[in-house]
Amino acid sequence: MQRPNIVLIALDTQRADHLGCYGYSKATSPFIDSIARRGVLFERCYAPNIPTHPSFTTMLSGKEAMTHNIVNIGGGAPIAEGIRLLPEILKKQGYATVAVDSMGRHFSRGFDEYIPYTWDRSDPRVLRKAEAVNAKALPVIQRLSKQEEPFFLFIHYWDPHTPYLPPPAYRRKFYPKDRDPYDPENHSMDEAWTWEPFKWYFHDWMPGVTDAEYVVNLYDGETAYMDHHLRTIFAELAPQLQDTLVIITADHGEILNEQLGYFDHHGLYEGNVHVPLIFYWPGTMPRGKRVPGFVQNLDLAPTMLELAGILDHDRMEGLSLLPPIFGLRDGNYDEVYLSEATWELKRGLRTQRWKFINSLEPDRHGRPMQELFDLQSDPQEQRNVVAQYSDLAQGLASRLDTWVARRLAETGRKVDPLQTQGICGTKIGTPRPGELIGAGATPLHERKQAQAATIPAPEALQAPNEVTDEAKGVKLHGYVKR
């Protein structure tokens, strides 16, 4: 059997429901939609461990966070001993392995080449992130295509991640021409501007914006810009596509203006944990197939091994996606267990109808310690019905506790790693003493600024901004500033 090439394309921070193929009404993703029509789309794929570093570790190890030990992005805890990542396994089986990525840490393991990138920040209004990634990825594809051995290529895009600074053609692509994003009578951004941990970061790249819909438009513009540049990658892959499995997915989504936690990826809400997943392999995968049931990004690594004809010797915890792909079942799970520990410390349970969220410490937005949503009648999770359905909430809480206890026993732990590692984020952005923040601030296009804001790097914020949690006696790594 000839082993397939595998190209894993990660669209960091991409919500499923802001792509046309997932029902979005705006034309953000015509190219991705065309791939979905010719491949397999998983309608309900979930990222169980968010945000970025936990999710990618789950994705590449096939193991849940309680097993691999990466529960936040802070870097304060190492990946568990003995965990092998997919590129390490594939490399031992004769694959050429290359990553075009910028995360570093354990994500470089197993790659013959690990190719980082940066983007030009000379224009404070624009970050051409996708073009920077493509500049590194296209020569790699050209070179790999000439080799005899199969290849595994990981390409990581960051366009829908803040700061949303798409090129000019995409800046108002989804925003009415006669609408003013700085209208002082519009108060839809008031809560975002008053949340202390993020307000100065927002001030770095969208100062003075008062209309939350304009920011959503910027997010969608980033998706449309990225979608356009994915065409180039597929064109370069075209001669190899009959022998190549291409997977498009995301590590997590983004909360926009539908929840507290504006324009970030904390909170176990659908906008964050429901992610796109598309398989494309012409001639091998079904065409136009839509898988309706629950799957998780936990399932990706074991499925890629199975399609490569490689036995799983690592006891991966995910399930093969082939049975739902070929119609043997609707999905892999009846319910999904969720976790986060970067800005908030929470676990959750998502059933076919209900979402239960349990906070392990007080919510930083002042939300209740427990939330229950009826996703059948309230898909946007706007009405917490925990008091109305208290018996149901208690039952779901008990199921969540039982699951945690089982996972602790399976992993040989006595304490939940969310509790021992805790959150790693307190504040981002640089205060500008004397500057007005929010409505009335000088807009970005009028501001004299040396360079564009960029994605905060956890490593860059470890020192000298590292502080100690006196209660736990441990350092708080990552997004830490005070």
Long-range contacts (C-beta under 8 A, 24 or more apart in sequence): 1-309, 2-150, 2-243, 3-93, 3-94, 3-95, 3-150, 3-308, 3-309, 4-150, 4-243, 4-244, 4-245, 4-281, 4-284, 4-307, 4-308, 5-144, 5-150, 5-151, 5-152, 5-153, 5-240, 5-243, 5-244, 5-245, 6-90, 6-95, 6-150, 6-151, 6-152, 6-153, 6-244, 6-245, 6-247, 6-304, 6-307, 6-308, 7-152, 7-153, 7-155, 7-237, 7-244, 7-245, 7-246, 7-247, 8-152, 8-153, 8-154, 8-155, 8-247, 8-249, 8-300, 8-304, 9-155, 9-157, 9-230, 9-233, 9-246, 9-247, 9-248, 9-249, 10-56, 10-59, 10-154, 10-155, 10-156, 10-157, 10-249, 10-250, 10-251, 11-157, 11-159, 11-160, 11-223, 11-226, 11-248, 11-249, 11-250, 11-276, 12-52, 12-156, 12-157, 12-158, 12-159, 12-160, 12-161, 12-250, 12-251, 13-158, 13-160, 13-161, 13-162, 13-250, 13-251, 13-252, 13-253, 13-254, 13-265, 14-160, 14-223, 14-250, 14-253, 14-254, 14-275, 14-276, 15-160, 15-250, 15-253, 15-254, 15-256, 15-271, 15-274, 15-275, 15-276, 16-45, 16-250, 16-253, 16-274, 16-275, 16-276, 17-253, 17-270, 17-271, 17-274, 18-160, 18-219, 18-220, 18-223, 19-223, 19-276, 21-276, 21-278, 22-276, 26-174, 26-220, 27-224, 28-174, 28-220, 28-223, 28-224, 28-227, 29-223, 29-224, 29-227, 30-227, 31-227, 31-228, 31-230, 31-231, 31-234, 32-227, 32-230, 32-248, 32-276, 32-278, 35-234, 35-246, 35-248, 35-278, 35-280, 36-278, 37-287, 37-288, 38-280, 38-282, 38-287, 38-288, 39-246, 39-278, 39-279, 39-280, 39-281, 39-285, 39-286, 39-287, 39-288, 39-289, 40-278, 40-279, 40-280, 40-285, 40-286, 40-289, 40-290, 40-291, 40-325, 41-276, 41-277, 41-278, 41-289, 41-290, 41-291, 42-277, 42-278, 42-279, 42-290, 42-291, 42-295, 42-321, 42-324, 43-290, 43-291, 43-292, 44-274, 44-292, 44-293, 44-294, 44-295, 44-331, 45-249, 45-274, 45-275, 45-276, 45-277, 45-295, 45-296, 45-297, 46-273, 46-274, 46-275, 46-294, 46-295, 46-296, 46-297, 46-336, 46-338, 46-350, 47-250, 47-251, 47-252, 47-253, 47-272, 47-273, 47-275, 47-296, 47-297, 48-273, 48-296, 48-297, 48-298, 48-336, 48-337, 48-338, 48-339, 49-338, 49-339, 49-340, 50-251, 50-252, 50-265, 50-266, 50-268, 50-272, 50-273, 50-338, 50-339, 50-340, 50-342, 51-251, 51-252, 51-265, 51-266, 51-272, 51-340, 51-342, 52-103, 52-251, 52-252, 52-265, 53-103, 53-105, 54-339, 54-340, 54-341, 55-251, 55-252, 55-297, 56-103, 56-107, 56-251, 57-85, 57-106, 57-107, 58-296, 58-297, 58-298, 59-249, 59-251, 59-297, 59-298, 59-300, 59-301, 60-85, 60-86, 60-87, 60-107, 60-300, 60-301, 61-85, 61-86, 61-301, 61-314, 61-316, 62-86, 62-298, 62-299, 62-300, 62-301, 62-302, 62-312, 62-314, 62-316, 62-317, 62-318, 63-298, 63-314, 63-316, 63-317, 63-318, 64-298, 64-317, 64-337, 64-407, 65-339, 65-417, 66-407, 66-408, 66-410, 66-411, 66-413, 66-416, 66-417, 67-317, 67-407, 67-410, 67-411, 69-417, 70-106, 71-339, 71-341, 71-417, 71-418, 71-421, 72-340, 72-341, 72-342, 72-421, 72-422, 72-423, 72-424, 72-425, 72-478, 73-342, 73-424, 73-425, 73-458, 73-478, 73-479, 74-342, 74-421, 74-424, 74-425, 74-458, 74-476, 74-477, 74-478, 74-479, 74-480, 75-105, 75-424, 75-458, 75-459, 75-462, 75-477, 75-478, 76-421, 76-424, 76-474, 76-475, 76-476, 76-477, 76-478, 77-417, 77-421, 78-106, 79-106, 84-110, 84-314, 85-109, 85-110, 86-110, 86-152, 86-301, 86-304, 86-305, 87-111, 87-152, 87-154, 89-305, 89-310, 89-314, 90-152, 90-304, 90-308, 90-310, 93-308, 93-310, 94-149, 94-150, 95-149, 95-150, 95-151, 95-152, 95-308, 96-144, 96-147, 96-149, 96-150, 96-151, 96-152, 97-151, 97-152, 97-153, 98-140, 98-144, 98-151, 98-152, 98-153, 98-154, 99-153, 99-154, 99-155, 99-156, 100-133, 100-136, 100-137, 100-140, 100-153, 100-154, 100-155, 100-156, 101-154, 101-155, 101-156, 102-156, 102-158, 103-156, 104-459, 111-154, 113-140, 115-140, 119-454, 121-451, 121-452, 121-454, 122-451, 122-452, 123-452, 124-444, 124-447, 124-449, 124-450, 124-451, 124-452, 124-453, 125-165, 125-444, 125-445, 125-452, 126-165, 126-166, 126-167, 126-168, 126-452, 127-163, 127-165, 127-166, 127-452, 127-454, 128-167, 129-157, 129-158, 129-159, 129-222, 129-226, 130-157, 130-159, 130-225, 130-226, 130-228, 130-229, 130-230, 131-229, 133-157, 133-158, 133-229, 134-229, 134-232, 134-233, 137-233, 138-232, 138-233, 138-236, 141-233, 141-236, 141-237, 142-236, 145-236, 145-237, 145-239, 145-240, 150-243, 150-308, 155-233, 157-226, 158-455, 159-222, 159-223, 159-225, 159-226, 160-219, 160-222, 160-223, 160-226, 160-254, 161-254, 161-455, 162-201, 162-205, 162-263, 162-264, 162-455, 163-204, 163-205, 163-206, 163-452, 163-453, 163-454, 163-455, 164-205, 164-206, 164-215, 164-218, 164-219, 164-221, 164-222, 164-263, 165-205, 165-218, 165-452, 165-453, 166-218, 166-221, 166-222, 166-224, 166-225, 167-225, 169-225, 170-221, 170-222, 170-224, 170-225, 171-218, 171-221, 172-217, 172-221, 173-217, 173-220, 173-221, 173-224, 174-216, 174-217, 174-220, 174-221, 174-224, 175-213, 175-214, 175-217, 179-211, 179-213, 179-214, 180-211, 181-209, 181-210, 181-211, 181-214, 182-208, 182-209, 182-210, 182-211, 182-439, 182-443, 183-210, 183-211, 184-210, 184-439, 184-440, 186-210, 186-211, 188-212, 188-213, 188-257, 189-215, 189-262, 189-438, 189-439, 190-438, 190-439, 191-260, 191-262, 192-262, 192-263, 193-437, 193-438, 193-439, 194-438, 195-260, 195-262, 195-365, 196-427, 197-343, 197-364, 197-425, 197-426, 197-427, 197-428, 198-262, 198-263, 198-264, 198-427, 198-428, 198-429, 199-429, 199-437, 199-438, 200-427, 200-428, 200-429, 200-430, 200-431, 200-432, 200-437, 201-428, 201-429, 201-453, 201-456, 202-263, 202-429, 203-429, 203-432, 203-435, 203-437, 203-441, 204-429, 204-430, 204-453, 205-444, 205-452, 205-453, 206-444, 207-437, 207-441, 207-442, 207-443, 207-444, 207-447, 208-438, 208-439, 208-440, 208-441, 208-442, 208-443, 208-444, 209-443, 210-438, 210-439, 212-256, 212-257, 212-262, 213-257, 215-256, 215-257, 215-262, 215-263, 216-256, 216-257, 219-254, 219-256, 219-263, 241-280, 241-281, 241-282, 242-282, 242-283, 244-281, 245-279, 245-280, 245-281, 245-284, 245-285, 245-304, 245-307, 246-279, 246-280, 246-281, 247-277, 247-278, 247-279, 247-280, 247-300, 247-304, 248-276, 248-277, 248-278, 248-280, 249-275, 249-276, 249-277, 249-278, 249-297, 249-300, 250-275, 250-276, 251-275, 251-297, 258-380, 258-381, 258-382, 259-381, 260-365, 260-366, 260-367, 261-343, 261-365, 264-343, 266-340, 266-342, 266-343, 266-344, 267-340, 267-344, 267-346, 268-338, 268-339, 268-340, 268-346, 268-347, 268-348, 268-355, 268-357, 269-355, 269-381, 270-355, 270-375, 270-379, 270-380, 270-381, 273-336, 273-338, 273-348, 273-350, 279-321, 279-325, 285-325, 286-325, 286-326, 289-325, 291-321, 291-324, 291-325, 291-330, 291-331, 292-330, 292-331, 293-324, 293-329, 293-330, 293-331, 293-332, 293-333, 294-331, 294-332, 294-333, 294-334, 294-335, 294-336, 294-350, 294-352, 295-319, 295-321, 295-324, 295-331, 295-332, 295-333, 296-332, 296-333, 296-336, 299-332, 335-399, 337-400, 337-403, 339-418, 341-418, 341-421, 341-422, 341-423, 341-424, 342-423, 342-424, 342-425, 342-478, 342-479, 343-423, 343-425, 343-479, 344-423, 345-418, 345-419, 345-422, 345-423, 347-400, 347-404, 347-418, 348-400, 349-396, 349-399, 349-400, 349-403, 350-375, 351-396, 354-392, 354-396, 355-381, 356-393, 356-396, 356-397, 356-400, 358-397, 358-400, 360-416, 360-418, 360-419, 361-423, 370-397, 372-396, 420-472, 422-469, 422-472, 422-474, 422-476, 423-476, 424-458, 424-476, 424-477, 424-478, 424-479, 424-480, 425-478, 425-479, 425-480, 426-467, 426-476, 426-479, 426-480, 426-481, 426-482, 427-479, 427-480, 427-481, 427-482, 428-456, 428-461, 428-479, 428-481, 429-481
